[in-house]
Amino acid sequence: MTTSANPQPLTAQKSRPLAGNPQIPGDKSISHRALIFGALSVGETTVEGLLEAGDVLNTASVLRELGATVDRGSDAIWRIRGVGVGGFAEPSNVLDHGNSGTGVRLMMGAVATAPITATFTGDASLRKRPMRRVLDPLERFGAEAVGRRGGLLPLTLKGATNPVPVTYELPVPSAQVKSAVLLAGLNAPGETTIIEPEATRDHTERMLRHFGAEVTIAAAGKAGRTITLKGYPMLTGRPVVVPPDPSSAAFPLVAAILVPGSKLTLSRVMLNPTRAGLITVLKRMGASIKVTNERIESGETVGDLEVTASALRGTTTEPEIAPSMIDEFPILAVAAAFAEGTTRMNGLAELRVKESDRLAAVAAGLGQIGITHRMGDDWLEVDGRGADGVPGGGRVTTHMDHRIAMSFLVAGLAARQGVTVDDTAFISTSFPTFIPMMEKLGAIFKRPNA
Ligand code: S3P
């Protein structure tokens, strides 16, 4: 299956200049973590600006199954009453994480050292994604996992009854694996240590400290970190304010660069350096992005972005920058299609195991809109056609992947003949307001054959 039960195709048409100050929804990574840490704390956690999208709402439901109280107030503030570290109740039903790799991997970490047994599953896309990467370290704590061959969902995890602390070097640069290990380490004695050869997003470390855990972070090698967590902390409910998601902001940001005459302001976008690679690369390609008003809000750097339509030139991205923009390669590939010259992106192996095989899906999509490209195991080369040279006109297969759908809709806003995507249903997993928000800025979307 590569679409939802009721596929919702949509065509993006060459649009007039985009203008405005769109409201970007809350960060997905921080939203998952705010709910999970709230559920592992004693007392009340309040969350303002939570991303109310499919992936995060599934995490909220799973936490309720495990005994936490998770409610949304009429003031849009979410309130969580936690069960404390190690306090999860055994769920009486299967825990369904829908489309969300972050949700299921983090929750398997949190369950791995709790004295309960739980069965995890997800949708057709999530059931294809590798879980061995989290099960390997979680088994070292003493957890036992039984799943399908290759560690695929559905799988049952029996939490360790006498957990031991773990020192683990990440074999792949993954914040989800790092976070699963740290969450398991909360209910283990002594110190749990993670060595990451390349720094990945650090929201878990920041939030551990925010909720009262003791975490030390040291540089490791050229670009890595060693993170050590002291087990059995007393986590206490805290207020969390979720900043807008830079991975969602990336779509209107690139749309404004590509649609001639556009000018947008994006307020309070999170600029955490472990997430900001796309802005660095787009600026290098010649994009006009002005960052103003940089400040710290709730422990994260945020800033306002002023972006205007710009001519782009091709570039090369090195593997070192990939973790800080891992979710942004589909939209960067679209930007590269509208650049003068060739763009080469390196270090993309992890794209093979996202909501779809994103490297293959992006390459196929580029072909469908008339762009010459070459793909290797972990790299992609895109021959740009310049600001007004992308033919478009094709129908792009989205493979149950929200970011493929949004990226190629953005391409359609500036391509000569527009672009159709086969299914927009999965956009609601991360950005339910994407289509009306873009329309308000001036984007033209039509139901095909309507
Ligand atoms: C995430 C980590 C990344 C990213 C995902 C969110 C997180 O996945 O692609 O969208 O919140 O920890 P990996 O850990 O697989 O790189």
Residues whose N, C-alpha, C, O or C-beta is under 5 A from the ligand:
A	BS01	S3P	S29 T102 P173 S174 A175 Q176 V177 I326 D327
